[in-house]
């Protein structure tokens, strides 16, 4: 059996507007309220308006549909007083709310906000979030996973880090329910553990496919000597081989360096040498932000031919990067923009700040869970739908290894126009899930 989300999930802007309206109605004096404070192990209050408080014209059958059936409730499962008598579907959320790094804490808050938006948008009145703080710790992730399962979690969203997911897997906790994590470490997926993240391997594959369509068969890598950098270079080697091409040169530099001059000189010369055969080279630079603006100009400084095509991953999707002259004409991959922009606008309106980088990914995972859980459970069969699901970040499905396959767009940096979509994401998958 395959499962496709209802059409109301395929275009999110109208339903996001409803979510915004409901949230504002719940706190009319503060339309840009921040998320409620996080307390370890505590559930968030349900701020949705009750039936008697809803404005005229908004009913249960308009985007908020209670689950029809659930199994007999264990009296030990956590149920807040205001939900007594409801068929409760519990969504455990494991995120590092008290991580030592402030950026990680902000990401966790942003992801929880995205999950809240999705459940307001797609969840029934019996949908309950059980947020737990992992602090990024493996041992705490395990204990919090046990706690949330003891409280009756029907599905778990999180953790964020691959090491935390691996710890939960080692303890066998994923065997008790479906765990949908947000790490991009493919090695921790499998069994009842799924990864909703957009992996660098997916992005590299989309870039290589586009490059081949434009006549490129030679590739190069210029990036950090790190675990992630090695993964990306390995993916480039694999994808180049898949399409009958080759990686002509790879230049690694220490991840901590700010000016890898010797490595840039080497890769510039290697690319020029490879292009003497008449075949152009597409060079992948998997950096972002300030570091990308530091290393990219070095290639032209050391004489790399203008025939070489610069390429990047989704980290290039930032206006500050588009102003870098050496990157003009460069390609990068990312989700289709239409729904992402709608999501960003609504998130800003509700929370008074821009969404974190993974807020939309968390939204998609929670919206999928809300839809699949309408009958009181989320099964492997449903998650393995070969048709896939359409979310803020576009079309995606889970493969046989528990990671996602995604349809991504390709963009080109184009001066005054910023970044222009030059290869729209495909609207369907080929039959079969590998």
C-alpha positions in Angstrom: 0.0 0.0 0.0 1.2 3.5 -0.8 0.2 6.7 1.0 0.1 10.2 -0.3 -0.7 13.2 1.8 -4.0 14.9 1.1 -3.8 17.8 -1.3 -4.1 20.4 1.5 -0.5 19.5 2.4 0.7 20.1 -1.2 0.2 23.8 -1.0 0.9 25.2 2.4 0.3 28.9 2.2 -3.5 29.0 2.9 -3.3 26.6 5.8 -0.3 28.4 7.2 -2.4 31.5 7.2 -5.0 29.6 9.3 -2.2 28.5 11.7 -1.2 32.1 12.1 -4.7 33.2 12.8 -5.3 30.5 15.4 -2.0 31.4 17.2 -2.8 35.1 17.2 -6.3 34.4 18.4 -4.9 32.5 21.3 -2.8 35.5 22.4 -4.5 38.5 20.9 -2.5 41.1 22.9 0.8 39.8 21.5 0.6 38.7 17.9 4.3 38.1 17.6 4.7 36.1 20.8 7.9 34.0 21.1 7.6 30.3 21.8 6.8 29.3 25.3 9.8 28.6 27.6 11.3 25.1 27.4 11.5 23.2 30.6 13.1 19.8 30.6 10.5 17.0 30.5 7.5 19.3 30.6 4.8 19.4 28.0 3.8 22.7 26.4 0.4 24.0 27.2 -2.2 23.7 24.4 -2.8 27.3 23.4 -5.3 26.5 20.6 -8.7 28.1 21.0 -11.4 25.7 22.3 -14.5 25.1 20.1 -16.5 27.8 21.9 -13.6 30.3 21.4 -13.2 29.8 17.6 -14.3 32.5 15.3 -17.4 31.9 13.3 -16.8 29.9 10.2 -13.9 27.8 11.5 -14.9 24.2 12.2 -13.2 20.9 13.0 -13.6 19.7 9.4 -11.5 22.7 8.0 -7.9 21.5 8.4 -8.2 20.1 12.0 -9.6 16.6 12.0 -9.7 14.6 15.2 -8.3 11.1 15.0 -11.1 8.6 14.5 -9.8 5.6 16.5 -7.1 4.9 19.0 -6.1 1.9 21.1 -7.2 1.6 24.7 -5.3 4.2 26.7 -2.7 3.1 29.3 -3.5 5.0 32.5 0.2 5.6 33.1 0.5 7.6 29.9 0.8 11.4 30.3 -2.5 13.2 29.6 -3.0 16.8 30.7 -6.2 17.7 32.4 -7.5 19.8 29.5 -7.3 16.7 27.2 -9.2 14.3 29.4 -11.7 12.4 27.3 -9.9 12.9 24.0 -8.2 10.3 21.9 -4.6 11.5 22.4 -1.8 11.1 19.8 1.5 11.9 21.6 4.4 13.2 19.6 7.7 13.0 21.5 10.2 15.8 20.6 13.9 15.3 21.5 16.0 18.4 20.9 19.0 20.1 22.5 17.2 23.1 24.2 20.0 23.6 26.8 23.0 22.9 24.6 26.2 24.8 25.5 26.3 26.4 22.1 23.8 29.3 21.7 23.4 28.6 18.0 22.3 25.1 18.7 19.9 26.3 21.3 18.4 28.7 18.9 18.1 26.0 16.2 16.3 23.7 18.7 13.8 26.5 19.6 13.3 27.2 15.9 12.7 23.5 15.1 10.1 23.2 18.0 8.4 26.3 16.7 8.2 24.7 13.2 6.7 21.5 14.8 4.1 23.6 16.7 3.1 25.3 13.5 2.7 22.0 11.7 0.6 20.5 14.4 -1.7 23.6 14.6 -1.9 23.4 10.8 -2.5 19.6 10.4 -3.0 18.0 13.8 -6.3 17.1 15.4 -7.5 18.2 18.8 -6.0 15.1 20.3 -2.4 15.9 19.1 -0.1 16.4 22.1 3.6 17.5 21.9 6.0 16.1 24.5 9.2 18.1 24.2 12.3 16.8 26.0 15.7 18.4 26.3 18.6 16.3 25.2 21.2 19.1 25.7 23.1 17.3 22.9 24.2 14.6 25.4 24.0 10.9 24.4 23.1 9.7 27.9 20.5 12.4 28.3 19.0 11.6 24.9 18.6 8.0 26.0 17.0 8.8 29.3 14.7 11.3 27.7 13.7 8.9 25.0 12.8 6.4 27.7 10.8 9.0 29.6 8.8 10.1 26.5 8.1 6.4 25.7 6.9 5.9 29.2 4.6 8.9 28.8 3.1 7.1 25.8 4.8 8.7 22.7 3.3 7.3 19.5 6.2 8.6 17.5 9.4 10.5 18.2 10.7 13.6 16.3 14.5 14.0 16.9 17.1 13.9 18.1 19.2 16.4 16.1 22.6 14.9 16.4 23.7 11.6 14.9 25.5 10.5 18.0 22.3 10.9 20.0 20.3 8.9 17.5 23.0 6.2 17.5 22.8 6.0 21.3 19.0 5.5 21.2 19.4 2.8 18.6 22.0 1.0 20.7 19.6 0.9 23.6 16.9 -0.6 21.3 14.5 2.2 22.0 13.7 2.8 18.3 12.2 -0.7 18.3 9.3 0.6 20.4 8.1 3.3 18.0 9.1 5.2 14.8 12.0 7.7 15.4 12.4 10.4 12.8 15.7 12.2 13.4 17.2 15.3 11.9 20.9 14.3 11.6 22.5 14.2 8.2 24.6 11.1 9.2 23.2 8.4 7.0 24.9 5.7 9.1 22.4 6.1 12.0 19.3 5.4 9.8 17.6 2.0 9.4 15.0 -0.2 11.1 12.5 2.1 12.8 14.9 5.1 12.6 14.4 7.6 9.8 16.2 10.8 8.8 14.1 13.7 7.6 17.2 15.9 6.9 18.5 17.0 3.5 21.8 15.2 3.2 24.8 16.5 1.4 24.8 13.3 -0.7 21.4 14.2 -2.1 22.6 17.7 -2.9 25.7 16.5 -4.7 23.7 14.0 -6.8 21.4 16.9 -7.9 24.3 19.1 -8.8 26.1 16.4 -10.8 22.9 15.5 -12.7 22.5 19.2 -13.7 26.1 19.5 -14.6 25.9 16.5 -16.9 22.8 18.0 -18.6 25.0 21.0 -19.4 27.8 19.0 -20.9 30.2 18.6 -17.9 31.9 15.2 -17.3 34.9 16.4 -15.3 34.6 17.6 -11.7 36.9 18.9 -9.0 36.6 19.4 -5.2 37.9 22.3 -3.1 36.9 22.1 0.5 37.8 21.4 4.1 39.6 18.4 5.4 36.9 17.3 7.8 34.6 14.3 8.3 31.8 16.2 6.4 34.3 17.4 3.7 35.4 13.8 3.2 31.8 12.6 2.9 31.0 15.3 0.3 34.1 14.5 -1.8 33.3 10.8 -1.6 29.8 11.6 -2.8 31.2 13.6 -5.7 33.5 10.7 -6.7 30.6 8.3 -6.6 28.2 10.5 -8.5 30.8 11.3 -11.2 31.4 7.6 -11.7 27.7 7.0 -11.9 27.3 9.4 -14.9 30.4 8.2 -16.6 32.6 11.2 -15.6 35.5 11.6 -13.3 36.9 13.8 -10.5 40.0 15.4 -12.0 41.3 16.8 -8.8 40.5 17.2 -5.1 42.0 19.9 -2.9 41.6 19.6 0.8 42.6 22.3 3.3 42.6 22.4 7.1 39.1 23.2 8.3 40.5 25.9 10.6 42.4 27.8 8.0 41.1 31.2 6.7 43.3 31.4 3.7 44.3 28.1 2.1 46.6 29.6 -0.5 48.8 26.6 -1.3 45.7 24.4 -1.8 44.0 27.0 -3.9 47.1 27.3 -6.2 47.2 23.5 -6.6 43.5 23.1 -7.5 43.5 26.1 -9.9 46.5 24.5 -11.8 44.9 21.1 -11.7 41.6 22.4 -13.1 43.4 24.3 -15.9 45.4 21.2 -16.8 42.3 19.0 -16.9 40.5 21.6 -19.2 43.4 21.5 -21.7 41.7 18.3 -23.1 38.8 20.6 -24.2 36.4 19.3 -21.6 35.3 21.9 -19.0 35.4 21.2 -15.2 32.7 21.8 -12.6 34.3 22.5 -9.2 32.4 21.9 -6.0 33.1 24.2 -3.0 31.0 23.0 0.0 31.5 26.1 2.2 29.1 28.8 3.3 29.1 32.2 4.8 32.3 34.1 5.6 34.5 31.1 4.9 33.1 30.7 1.4 33.7 34.4 0.7 37.3 33.9 1.8 38.2 30.8 -0.2 36.3 31.2 -3.4 38.2 34.3 -4.7 41.6 32.5 -4.2 40.9 30.3 -7.2 40.7 33.1 -9.7 43.5 34.9 -7.9 45.7 31.9 -8.7 44.6 31.8 -12.3 41.9 29.2 -12.6 40.3 29.5 -16.0 36.9 31.2 -16.3 35.7 28.1 -18.2 35.5 26.3 -14.8 32.0 26.2 -13.4 31.6 26.9 -9.7 29.1 24.8 -7.7 27.9 24.8 -4.2 25.4 23.1 -1.8 22.4 24.7 -0.1 24.7 26.7 2.1 25.1 29.1 -0.8 21.5 30.1 -0.6 22.2 33.4 1.2 22.0 36.9 -0.3 25.3 37.9 1.3 27.0 35.2 -0.7 25.4 36.2 -4.0 27.3 39.6 -3.8 30.7 37.9 -4.0 32.0 38.6 -7.5 34.0 35.4 -7.8 30.8 33.3 -7.4 28.8 35.1 -10.1 27.4 32.5 -12.4 27.9 29.7 -9.9 25.3 27.0 -9.4 23.8 25.7 -6.1 21.0 23.4 -5.1 18.1 23.9 -2.7 14.4 23.2 -2.1 11.8 24.8 -4.4 11.4 28.4 -3.2 7.6 29.1 -3.4 6.5 27.2 -0.3 9.7 28.0 1.6 9.1 31.7 1.2 5.5 31.3 2.3 6.6 29.4 5.4 9.3 32.0 6.2 6.8 34.8 6.0 4.3 33.1 8.3 6.9 32.0 10.8 8.2 35.6 11.0 4.6 36.9 11.5 3.9 34.4 14.3 7.2 34.4 16.2 8.6 37.8 15.3 11.9 36.5 13.9 13.2 34.6 10.9 13.1 30.8 11.1 16.1 28.8 11.9 17.8 26.7 9.1 16.0 23.5 10.1 12.6 24.9 11.1 11.0 24.1 7.7 12.5 20.5 7.8 11.0 20.1 11.3 7.7 21.5 10.0 7.6 18.9 7.2 8.3 16.0 9.5 5.7 17.0 12.0 3.1 17.7 9.3 3.7 14.3 7.8 3.4 12.7 11.3 0.2 14.6 12.0 -1.4 13.3 8.7 -0.2 9.7 9.1 -1.2 9.6 12.7 -4.8 10.4 12.2 -5.7 6.8 12.8 -3.6 6.7 16.1 -0.3 5.3 14.8 2.5 5.9 12.3 3.7 2.7 10.6 6.7 1.7 8.6 4.4 1.0 5.6 3.1 4.5 5.6 6.5 6.1 6.0 7.8 3.9 3.1 5.2 5.3 0.6 6.9 5.3 -2.8 4.8 8.3 -3.9 6.3 10.4 -1.2 5.1 13.5 0.6 5.0 17.2 -0.5 6.1 19.7 2.1 7.6 23.1 2.6 11.0 21.8 1.3 9.4 20.1 -1.7 8.8 16.5 -2.6 10.5 13.8 -0.5 10.2 10.2 0.4 12.1 7.7 2.6 14.3 5.1 0.9 14.8 1.5 2.1 17.8 2.6 4.3 15.7 5.2 6.2 17.1 8.3 4.6 15.2 10.7 2.4 15.2 11.1 -1.3 14.4 14.6 -2.4 13.6 16.6 -5.5 15.7 19.7 -5.4 16.0 22.8 -7.6 19.2 24.2 -9.1 19.9 28.0 -8.9 22.4 30.3 -10.5 23.9 33.4 -8.9 23.1 36.2 -11.3 24.2 39.7 -10.2 21.3 42.1 -9.7 18.7 39.3 -9.8 20.3 37.5 -6.9 19.8 33.8 -7.5 17.6 32.5 -10.3 16.1 29.0 -10.6 17.5 27.4 -13.7 16.4 23.8 -13.2 13.1 23.3 -11.3 12.7 20.4 -9.0 11.0 17.3 -10.5 7.4 16.9 -9.4 7.4 13.1 -9.0 9.7 10.1 -8.3 10.5 7.2 -10.5 8.6 4.0 -9.4 10.1 2.0 -6.6 12.0 2.9 -3.5 15.6 1.9 -3.4 
